[in-house]
């Protein structure tokens, strides 16, 4: 089986990097939006949802960091 020419392989990697960058931006936006909801709900100290929202925010921030690391590995 023939391997892809270098230029086609590089183009595919550039496309992957661009897609990962876009996904990272979306995940970052989601983390900020979840944090905003948690902040709005945080005025009620008895609201059980706030802790869950903060947990989701932390997970999204972790996902963002991992996506950024993967994108850097493509360089």
mmCIF file of the C-alpha atoms, coordinates in Angstrom:
data_MODEL
# 
_entry.id   MODEL 
# 
loop_
_atom_site.group_PDB 
_atom_site.id 
_atom_site.type_symbol 
_atom_site.label_atom_id 
_atom_site.label_alt_id 
_atom_site.label_comp_id 
_atom_site.label_asym_id 
_atom_site.label_entity_id 
_atom_site.label_seq_id 
_atom_site.pdbx_PDB_ins_code 
_atom_site.Cartn_x 
_atom_site.Cartn_y 
_atom_site.Cartn_z 
_atom_site.occupancy 
_atom_site.B_iso_or_equiv 
_atom_site.pdbx_formal_charge 
_atom_site.auth_seq_id 
_atom_site.auth_comp_id 
_atom_site.auth_asym_id 
_atom_site.auth_atom_id 
_atom_site.pdbx_PDB_model_num 
ATOM 1  C CA . UNK A 1 1  ? 0.000   0.000  0.000  1.00 0.00 ? 1  UNK A CA 1 
ATOM 2  C CA . UNK A 1 2  ? 1.246   3.464  -0.888 1.00 0.00 ? 2  UNK A CA 1 
ATOM 3  C CA . UNK A 1 3  ? 1.732   6.022  1.834  1.00 0.00 ? 3  UNK A CA 1 
ATOM 4  C CA . UNK A 1 4  ? 0.274   9.491  1.464  1.00 0.00 ? 4  UNK A CA 1 
ATOM 5  C CA . UNK A 1 5  ? 2.528   12.117 -0.036 1.00 0.00 ? 5  UNK A CA 1 
ATOM 6  C CA . UNK A 1 6  ? 3.992   14.420 2.592  1.00 0.00 ? 6  UNK A CA 1 
ATOM 7  C CA . UNK A 1 7  ? 1.946   17.419 1.490  1.00 0.00 ? 7  UNK A CA 1 
ATOM 8  C CA . UNK A 1 8  ? -1.368  15.552 1.799  1.00 0.00 ? 8  UNK A CA 1 
ATOM 9  C CA . UNK A 1 9  ? -0.367  14.203 5.205  1.00 0.00 ? 9  UNK A CA 1 
ATOM 10 C CA . UNK A 1 10 ? 0.616   17.678 6.376  1.00 0.00 ? 10 UNK A CA 1 
ATOM 11 C CA . UNK A 1 11 ? -2.665  19.128 5.092  1.00 0.00 ? 11 UNK A CA 1 
ATOM 12 C CA . UNK A 1 12 ? -4.603  16.503 7.045  1.00 0.00 ? 12 UNK A CA 1 
ATOM 13 C CA . UNK A 1 13 ? -2.645  17.319 10.207 1.00 0.00 ? 13 UNK A CA 1 
ATOM 14 C CA . UNK A 1 14 ? -3.292  21.046 9.696  1.00 0.00 ? 14 UNK A CA 1 
ATOM 15 C CA . UNK A 1 15 ? -6.984  20.278 9.313  1.00 0.00 ? 15 UNK A CA 1 
ATOM 16 C CA . UNK A 1 16 ? -6.918  18.199 12.504 1.00 0.00 ? 16 UNK A CA 1 
ATOM 17 C CA . UNK A 1 17 ? -5.150  21.001 14.377 1.00 0.00 ? 17 UNK A CA 1 
ATOM 18 C CA . UNK A 1 18 ? -7.718  23.524 13.170 1.00 0.00 ? 18 UNK A CA 1 
ATOM 19 C CA . UNK A 1 19 ? -10.595 21.276 14.196 1.00 0.00 ? 19 UNK A CA 1 
ATOM 20 C CA . UNK A 1 20 ? -9.083  20.662 17.630 1.00 0.00 ? 20 UNK A CA 1 
ATOM 21 C CA . UNK A 1 21 ? -8.586  24.396 18.059 1.00 0.00 ? 21 UNK A CA 1 
ATOM 22 C CA . UNK A 1 22 ? -12.239 24.981 17.231 1.00 0.00 ? 22 UNK A CA 1 
ATOM 23 C CA . UNK A 1 23 ? -13.369 22.277 19.648 1.00 0.00 ? 23 UNK A CA 1 
ATOM 24 C CA . UNK A 1 24 ? -11.143 23.740 22.365 1.00 0.00 ? 24 UNK A CA 1 
ATOM 25 C CA . UNK A 1 25 ? -12.770 27.134 21.881 1.00 0.00 ? 25 UNK A CA 1 
ATOM 26 C CA . UNK A 1 26 ? -16.257 25.631 22.161 1.00 0.00 ? 26 UNK A CA 1 
ATOM 27 C CA . UNK A 1 27 ? -15.340 23.706 25.320 1.00 0.00 ? 27 UNK A CA 1 
ATOM 28 C CA . UNK A 1 28 ? -13.865 26.871 26.828 1.00 0.00 ? 28 UNK A CA 1 
ATOM 29 C CA . UNK A 1 29 ? -17.075 28.764 26.065 1.00 0.00 ? 29 UNK A CA 1 
ATOM 30 C CA . UNK A 1 30 ? -19.147 25.986 27.643 1.00 0.00 ? 30 UNK A CA 1 
ATOM 31 C CA . UNK A 1 31 ? -17.012 26.065 30.793 1.00 0.00 ? 31 UNK A CA 1 
ATOM 32 C CA . UNK A 1 32 ? -17.534 29.818 31.080 1.00 0.00 ? 32 UNK A CA 1 
ATOM 33 C CA . UNK A 1 33 ? -21.281 29.482 30.561 1.00 0.00 ? 33 UNK A CA 1 
ATOM 34 C CA . UNK A 1 34 ? -21.590 26.742 33.174 1.00 0.00 ? 34 UNK A CA 1 
ATOM 35 C CA . UNK A 1 35 ? -19.561 28.873 35.608 1.00 0.00 ? 35 UNK A CA 1 
ATOM 36 C CA . UNK A 1 36 ? -21.919 31.799 34.974 1.00 0.00 ? 36 UNK A CA 1 
ATOM 37 C CA . UNK A 1 37 ? -24.950 29.660 35.781 1.00 0.00 ? 37 UNK A CA 1 
ATOM 38 C CA . UNK A 1 38 ? -23.225 28.414 38.950 1.00 0.00 ? 38 UNK A CA 1 
ATOM 39 C CA . UNK A 1 39 ? -22.420 31.993 39.958 1.00 0.00 ? 39 UNK A CA 1 
ATOM 40 C CA . UNK A 1 40 ? -26.024 33.103 39.451 1.00 0.00 ? 40 UNK A CA 1 
ATOM 41 C CA . UNK A 1 41 ? -27.324 30.164 41.458 1.00 0.00 ? 41 UNK A CA 1 
ATOM 42 C CA . UNK A 1 42 ? -24.639 30.585 44.113 1.00 0.00 ? 42 UNK A CA 1 
ATOM 43 C CA . UNK A 1 43 ? -26.597 33.352 45.853 1.00 0.00 ? 43 UNK A CA 1 
ATOM 44 C CA . UNK A 1 44 ? -28.699 30.602 47.440 1.00 0.00 ? 44 UNK A CA 1 
ATOM 45 C CA . UNK A 1 45 ? -26.382 28.687 49.820 1.00 0.00 ? 45 UNK A CA 1 
ATOM 46 C CA . UNK A 1 46 ? -28.856 25.781 49.970 1.00 0.00 ? 46 UNK A CA 1 
ATOM 47 C CA . UNK A 1 47 ? -28.931 25.213 46.197 1.00 0.00 ? 47 UNK A CA 1 
ATOM 48 C CA . UNK A 1 48 ? -27.682 21.627 45.648 1.00 0.00 ? 48 UNK A CA 1 
ATOM 49 C CA . UNK A 1 49 ? -27.078 22.253 41.949 1.00 0.00 ? 49 UNK A CA 1 
ATOM 50 C CA . UNK A 1 50 ? -24.173 24.680 42.446 1.00 0.00 ? 50 UNK A CA 1 
ATOM 51 C CA . UNK A 1 51 ? -21.672 21.985 43.479 1.00 0.00 ? 51 UNK A CA 1 
ATOM 52 C CA . UNK A 1 52 ? -22.636 19.870 40.470 1.00 0.00 ? 52 UNK A CA 1 
ATOM 53 C CA . UNK A 1 53 ? -22.219 22.830 38.148 1.00 0.00 ? 53 UNK A CA 1 
ATOM 54 C CA . UNK A 1 54 ? -18.756 23.547 39.554 1.00 0.00 ? 54 UNK A CA 1 
ATOM 55 C CA . UNK A 1 55 ? -17.829 19.898 39.038 1.00 0.00 ? 55 UNK A CA 1 
ATOM 56 C CA . UNK A 1 56 ? -18.963 20.116 35.413 1.00 0.00 ? 56 UNK A CA 1 
ATOM 57 C CA . UNK A 1 57 ? -16.998 23.328 34.960 1.00 0.00 ? 57 UNK A CA 1 
ATOM 58 C CA . UNK A 1 58 ? -13.839 21.662 36.309 1.00 0.00 ? 58 UNK A CA 1 
ATOM 59 C CA . UNK A 1 59 ? -14.338 18.734 33.940 1.00 0.00 ? 59 UNK A CA 1 
ATOM 60 C CA . UNK A 1 60 ? -14.722 21.067 30.981 1.00 0.00 ? 60 UNK A CA 1 
ATOM 61 C CA . UNK A 1 61 ? -11.600 23.028 31.963 1.00 0.00 ? 61 UNK A CA 1 
ATOM 62 C CA . UNK A 1 62 ? -9.698  19.730 32.188 1.00 0.00 ? 62 UNK A CA 1 
ATOM 63 C CA . UNK A 1 63 ? -11.004 18.710 28.765 1.00 0.00 ? 63 UNK A CA 1 
ATOM 64 C CA . UNK A 1 64 ? -9.939  22.081 27.376 1.00 0.00 ? 64 UNK A CA 1 
ATOM 65 C CA . UNK A 1 65 ? -6.422  21.627 28.753 1.00 0.00 ? 65 UNK A CA 1 
ATOM 66 C CA . UNK A 1 66 ? -6.150  18.111 27.347 1.00 0.00 ? 66 UNK A CA 1 
ATOM 67 C CA . UNK A 1 67 ? -7.382  19.200 23.926 1.00 0.00 ? 67 UNK A CA 1 
ATOM 68 C CA . UNK A 1 68 ? -4.814  22.009 23.895 1.00 0.00 ? 68 UNK A CA 1 
ATOM 69 C CA . UNK A 1 69 ? -2.076  19.490 24.767 1.00 0.00 ? 69 UNK A CA 1 
ATOM 70 C CA . UNK A 1 70 ? -3.153  17.182 21.934 1.00 0.00 ? 70 UNK A CA 1 
ATOM 71 C CA . UNK A 1 71 ? -3.196  20.089 19.482 1.00 0.00 ? 71 UNK A CA 1 
ATOM 72 C CA . UNK A 1 72 ? 0.345   21.056 20.551 1.00 0.00 ? 72 UNK A CA 1 
ATOM 73 C CA . UNK A 1 73 ? 1.469   17.459 20.009 1.00 0.00 ? 73 UNK A CA 1 
ATOM 74 C CA . UNK A 1 74 ? 0.427   17.773 16.350 1.00 0.00 ? 74 UNK A CA 1 
ATOM 75 C CA . UNK A 1 75 ? 2.938   20.571 15.804 1.00 0.00 ? 75 UNK A CA 1 
# 
